[in-house]
Amino acid sequence: VDDASDFCPGFSYVIRERGQYRAEDCIGAMFRVWKQDVVPEGIMIEGGNWQSDRAFEFYRQAGVKTTDAKGRPHMKLVENYFNRLWSVLSVVPGQVGRFRGEMEQENKLAQAAREGRVDPRRHFPMLTEALDAIESGIVYLNKEQVQSRKYGTWIPAERYQADLAERPRPKLAGDLDYLLAPERHVVTVRDTMASVTALSPLGSSYCYHFAHDCLCDMDRARVRVHFDPHTSPIRAALVLAEPFQDRQAGTILTRHAACLDDAPEIIRDFDATSGSDRFHVVFDDTSIDRALKHRDSVRAIVRRESRAIDPDGRRIAQRTEIRAPNRTSSTEIGMDDLASGVRRPVSVSGPSLAPRSSLSEVGSGVRRPSSDLRPRRSRILTTMELIEPKTQ
């Protein structure tokens, strides 16, 4: 709710068994509303899940400033809005009040319904009816005049539109949806895979292995894995949790890492007979093909290193070539001089394998400056090629 206009652009609702919400619920509520409306410049947030590491990552990615309202009740302006909203909803049959225990009779009926002693349909509205009532209450308050001794009088909907016309705000981009995934783990990449143990849709722990071409040269890197075990197909977003090589922490490596396991997946389809959706738990039998494809990709990784050394033991040319599924690169230093056979100074960094001042001529016992060597000896004496195979 915008504290300046009191306009509410919408709401997001989450139901859990014990009435609790988690960090992904907080992020999801803001994500869905901001994606349909606009991203605010700043928000006031309470403690708990609203100030979790995952939540702050979302605020940072969305570009929203935060103000801490924890322990500062006068800054929780949204509570004032809830008070006005519940005044409108007080006429809805079966409502249990703004605060716990406020409506004694309705709360007793709600407890009896939870225990199975009464039929809740006889005393309380259905979920769709309750949601429609909340929506109607928000629409009513958006058009109801607000009076303030400090700010004057205004209508929230009109004030909100005028503010947006004066200072337009963008909608939230959809590429942050990976932050909504319920599973978020920091693991170390081993054998070009990220392994995570999480609760599967069957209610038991399951070890998920995610692979992508971007991990081919990321062994020992610490990555953050975001995924939802209840989706089909199961995909994971991989984000660097710590700096690695020349990449900064927070770098998104991929949003589509494939699961290599026969993990249980939730499939939803429409049942024409009942006119409702049905859910099935299935096991993906194509995991073997994905694992074999990943193995072949890893085995195809090749790094070729070629270096040339002059009679003084100095490295005068170097070539590095890397061929991997996700990239191919080649770096050359001084290779033109190698092809021409002419010795020219080349600025490279590397170890010196012999003294630079002179080289003993074999069998003569006489030490001569390297500049006195015959022209044929000024050519390249040794060329090394090292191939580092990547085994799986």
C-alpha positions in Angstrom: 0.0 0.0 0.0 1.4 3.4 -1.0 1.6 5.4 2.2 1.1 8.7 0.3 -2.1 7.9 -1.6 -3.5 4.8 0.4 -4.2 3.2 -3.0 -3.9 -0.6 -3.1 -3.2 -2.0 -6.6 -4.1 -5.5 -5.6 -3.4 -8.4 -3.2 -1.8 -11.8 -3.1 -3.1 -14.6 -0.9 -1.3 -17.6 0.5 -2.8 -20.5 2.5 -0.7 -22.7 4.7 -1.9 -25.3 7.2 -0.8 -23.4 10.3 -1.4 -19.9 9.0 2.3 -19.2 8.7 4.1 -17.6 5.8 7.7 -18.0 4.6 10.2 -15.8 2.8 9.1 -17.1 -0.7 5.6 -16.1 0.2 6.6 -12.5 1.0 8.7 -12.3 -2.2 5.9 -13.9 -4.3 3.3 -11.4 -3.0 5.3 -8.4 -4.0 6.6 -10.0 -7.2 3.1 -10.7 -8.5 1.6 -7.3 -7.5 4.6 -5.3 -8.8 4.7 -7.2 -12.1 1.0 -6.3 -12.8 1.3 -2.7 -11.4 4.6 -0.8 -10.9 7.7 -1.2 -8.8 7.7 1.3 -5.9 10.6 3.5 -5.1 10.8 2.2 -1.5 9.0 0.1 1.0 8.7 -0.2 4.8 9.3 -3.7 6.0 8.8 -5.5 9.3 11.3 -8.1 10.6 11.3 -11.9 10.2 10.8 -13.2 6.7 10.5 -9.7 5.3 14.1 -9.1 6.2 15.6 -12.4 5.4 18.6 -12.8 3.1 16.3 -14.0 0.3 14.0 -11.0 0.7 16.9 -8.5 0.7 18.3 -10.1 -2.5 14.9 -9.6 -4.1 14.7 -5.9 -3.0 18.2 -5.3 -4.3 17.5 -7.0 -7.7 14.3 -5.1 -8.1 16.0 -1.8 -7.2 13.7 -1.0 -4.3 14.9 1.0 -1.2 13.9 -0.4 2.2 13.1 1.2 5.5 13.2 -0.9 8.7 9.9 -0.7 10.6 10.8 -3.4 13.1 10.1 -2.3 16.6 8.6 1.0 15.3 4.8 0.5 15.4 4.0 4.1 14.2 5.8 3.4 10.9 3.7 0.3 10.0 1.3 2.4 8.0 -0.2 -0.7 6.3 -1.8 -1.6 9.7 -3.9 1.5 9.3 -5.1 0.3 5.9 -6.0 -3.1 7.3 -8.1 -1.4 10.0 -10.1 0.5 7.4 -10.4 -2.6 5.2 -11.7 -4.7 8.0 -14.3 -2.1 8.8 -15.7 -2.7 5.3 -15.5 -6.5 5.7 -17.2 -6.5 9.0 -20.6 -7.0 7.3 -19.5 -10.2 5.6 -21.1 -13.2 7.3 -18.7 -15.5 9.1 -15.8 -13.1 9.4 -13.7 -13.6 12.6 -12.6 -10.0 13.2 -9.4 -8.0 12.6 -7.6 -9.4 15.6 -7.5 -12.9 17.1 -10.3 -13.6 19.6 -12.2 -10.4 18.7 -15.4 -12.3 17.6 -16.0 -14.8 20.3 -18.8 -16.8 18.7 -17.2 -16.9 15.3 -13.9 -18.0 16.7 -15.5 -20.9 18.6 -17.2 -22.0 15.4 -13.9 -21.8 13.5 -12.2 -24.0 16.1 -15.1 -26.5 16.0 -14.8 -26.6 12.2 -11.1 -27.3 12.4 -11.8 -30.2 14.7 -14.5 -31.5 12.4 -17.4 -31.0 14.9 -19.4 -28.7 12.6 -19.7 -28.2 8.8 -17.8 -25.0 8.0 -20.0 -24.4 4.9 -23.0 -23.7 7.1 -21.2 -20.8 9.0 -18.4 -19.4 6.8 -18.1 -18.2 3.2 -16.3 -20.3 0.6 -12.7 -19.2 -0.3 -13.8 -17.7 -3.6 -16.5 -15.7 -1.8 -14.1 -14.4 0.8 -11.5 -13.4 -1.9 -14.3 -11.6 -3.9 -15.3 -9.7 -0.7 -11.7 -8.6 0.0 -11.4 -7.4 -3.6 -14.6 -5.5 -3.4 -13.5 -3.9 -0.1 -10.2 -2.7 -1.8 -12.1 -1.3 -4.7 -14.4 0.6 -2.3 -11.5 2.1 -0.3 -9.6 3.1 -3.5 -12.6 5.4 -4.4 -13.5 6.5 -0.8 -12.3 10.0 0.2 -9.5 10.1 2.7 -9.2 13.0 5.2 -5.9 13.9 6.9 -5.1 16.8 9.2 -1.6 16.9 7.7 -2.1 16.1 4.0 -5.7 17.3 3.5 -8.3 15.5 1.5 -8.0 13.2 -1.5 -9.4 10.1 -3.3 -6.7 7.3 -3.3 -7.3 6.1 -6.9 -7.2 9.7 -8.3 -4.1 10.6 -6.3 -2.3 7.4 -7.3 -2.9 8.1 -11.0 -1.8 11.7 -10.7 1.4 10.7 -8.9 2.2 8.1 -11.6 1.6 10.6 -14.4 4.0 13.0 -12.7 6.6 10.3 -11.9 6.1 7.2 -14.0 7.4 3.9 -12.6 8.2 0.7 -14.5 6.7 -2.7 -14.0 8.8 -5.4 -12.5 10.6 -7.5 -15.0 9.8 -11.2 -15.1 13.4 -12.4 -15.0 13.4 -12.4 -11.2 10.9 -15.2 -10.9 13.7 -17.6 -10.0 13.9 -15.9 -6.6 10.4 -17.2 -5.9 11.5 -20.9 -5.9 10.9 -22.5 -2.5 14.2 -24.3 -2.5 17.4 -22.2 -2.2 20.7 -23.9 -1.3 24.4 -22.9 -1.4 26.5 -25.8 -2.6 30.0 -26.5 -4.1 30.2 -27.5 -7.7 31.8 -31.0 -8.0 32.3 -33.0 -11.2 30.6 -30.2 -13.2 27.3 -30.7 -11.2 25.5 -29.0 -8.4 23.9 -31.5 -5.9 21.1 -30.5 -3.6 19.1 -32.6 -1.1 15.5 -31.3 -0.7 12.0 -32.5 0.1 10.4 -34.1 -2.9 6.7 -34.0 -3.7 6.4 -37.5 -2.2 7.3 -36.1 1.2 10.8 -37.7 1.5 14.3 -36.3 1.0 15.7 -36.6 -2.5 19.1 -35.8 -3.9 18.8 -33.6 -7.0 21.8 -33.3 -9.4 21.8 -30.3 -11.7 24.1 -29.8 -14.7 24.7 -27.2 -17.4 27.4 -26.4 -19.9 28.3 -23.3 -17.8 29.6 -25.6 -15.0 32.2 -27.2 -17.2 35.0 -24.9 -15.9 33.4 -24.1 -12.5 34.6 -27.0 -10.3 35.0 -25.9 -6.6 32.9 -22.8 -7.2 30.2 -22.0 -4.6 26.8 -21.5 -6.2 23.3 -20.8 -5.0 20.7 -23.2 -6.4 17.1 -22.0 -6.8 14.5 -24.6 -7.9 11.0 -25.9 -7.3 10.6 -29.7 -6.9 6.9 -29.4 -7.8 7.4 -28.1 -11.4 7.7 -30.2 -14.5 10.3 -30.3 -16.0 12.5 -29.6 -13.0 14.9 -26.8 -13.8 17.3 -24.8 -11.5 18.8 -21.3 -11.6 22.4 -21.2 -10.7 23.9 -18.0 -9.2 27.5 -17.5 -7.9 27.4 -17.3 -4.1 31.1 -16.3 -3.9 33.5 -14.7 -6.3 35.1 -17.3 -8.6 38.0 -16.6 -11.0 37.0 -13.3 -12.8 33.3 -13.5 -11.9 31.6 -11.6 -9.1 29.3 -13.0 -6.5 25.7 -12.7 -7.7 26.5 -13.5 -11.3 23.6 -15.5 -12.8 25.2 -18.5 -14.5 22.0 -20.0 -15.9 18.3 -20.2 -15.2 17.8 -23.5 -16.9 20.1 -26.1 -15.4 18.6 -29.6 -16.1 18.0 -32.2 -13.4 19.8 -35.5 -14.2 17.7 -37.7 -11.9 14.5 -39.7 -12.2 13.0 -37.2 -9.7 9.3 -37.3 -8.9 7.4 -34.6 -10.7 3.9 -33.1 -10.4 1.8 -33.2 -13.6 -1.5 -31.3 -13.9 -4.1 -32.0 -16.5 -7.8 -31.2 -17.0 -10.4 -33.9 -16.4 -13.3 -33.4 -18.7 -15.5 -35.7 -16.7 -15.3 -33.8 -13.4 -14.5 -30.4 -15.0 -11.6 -29.8 -12.8 -7.8 -30.2 -12.8 -6.1 -33.5 -11.8 -2.6 -33.9 -10.4 -0.3 -36.9 -10.9 3.1 -37.8 -9.6 5.3 -39.2 -12.4 9.0 -40.1 -12.8 10.9 -38.7 -15.8 12.5 -41.7 -17.6 14.6 -39.5 -19.9 17.2 -38.8 -17.1 19.6 -41.4 -18.4 19.7 -39.7 -21.8 20.4 -36.3 -20.2 23.1 -37.8 -18.0 24.8 -39.4 -21.0 24.6 -36.2 -23.0 26.1 -34.3 -20.1 28.9 -36.9 -19.8 29.7 -36.6 -23.5 29.8 -32.8 -23.2 32.3 -33.0 -20.3 34.5 -35.5 -22.2 34.6 -33.1 -25.2 36.3 -30.4 -23.2 39.9 -29.8 -24.5 42.5 -27.4 -23.5 45.6 -27.1 -25.8 48.7 -25.3 -24.6 51.6 -24.7 -27.0 54.7 -22.8 -25.9 58.0 -22.1 -27.7 61.3 -21.7 -25.8 64.5 -20.1 -27.2 68.1 -21.3 -26.5 68.3 -19.0 -23.5 65.3 -20.8 -21.9 63.0 -17.8 -22.5 59.4 -18.3 -23.5 59.0 -16.4 -26.8 55.6 -17.6 -28.0 52.5 -19.1 -26.5 49.1 -20.3 -27.7 46.2 -21.3 -25.5 43.0 -22.9 -26.9 40.0 -24.0 -25.0 37.1 -25.9 -26.5 34.1 -26.5 -24.4 30.3 -26.9 -25.1 29.7 -23.4 -23.8 32.6 -21.5 -25.2 35.6 -21.7 -27.5 38.5 -19.4 -27.1 42.1 -19.0 -28.4 44.9 -16.7 -27.3 48.2 -16.3 -29.2 51.4 -14.5 -28.4 54.3 -14.3 -30.8 53.0 -16.9 -33.2 53.8 -14.8 -36.3 57.5 -14.9 -35.2 57.3 -18.7 -35.0 56.0 -19.0 -38.5 58.7 -16.7 -40.0 61.6 -18.4 -38.0 63.0 -15.0 -37.2 63.8 -14.3 -33.6 62.3 -11.0 -32.3 61.8 -9.8 -28.7 58.3 -10.8 -27.5 56.9 -9.5 -24.2 55.4 -12.4 -22.4 55.3 -13.5 -18.8 56.6 -16.9 -17.7 59.4 -18.8 -15.9 62.9 -18.8 -17.2 64.3 -22.3 -17.7 67.9 -21.3 -18.2 70.3 -18.4 -17.5 69.7 -15.5 -19.8 73.2 -14.4 -20.3 74.8 -17.3 -22.0 74.5 -20.9 -23.0 77.4 -23.5 -23.1 78.1 -24.9 -26.5 77.9 -28.6 -26.3 81.3 -30.4 -26.4 83.5 -27.3 -26.7 83.8 -26.4 -23.0 83.8 -22.7 -24.1 81.0 -20.4 -22.9 79.9 -17.9 -25.4 77.3 -15.2 -25.3 74.0 -16.2 -26.7 74.3 -13.5 -29.3 77.2 -15.4 -30.8 75.3 -18.5 -31.5 74.9 -19.5 -35.1 71.7 -18.4 -36.9 70.4 -21.9 -37.1 70.6 -22.1 -33.3 68.6 -18.9 -33.0 65.5 -20.7 -34.1 63.1 -22.5 -31.8 64.7 -25.5 -30.2 61.7 -26.9 -28.3 57.9 -26.7 -28.7 55.7 -28.2 -26.1 52.1 -29.2 -26.4 50.3 -30.2 -23.2 46.8 -31.7 -23.5 44.8 -31.8 -20.2 42.0 -34.3 -20.6 38.8 -33.8 -18.6 37.6 -37.2 -17.3 34.2 -38.0 -15.8 
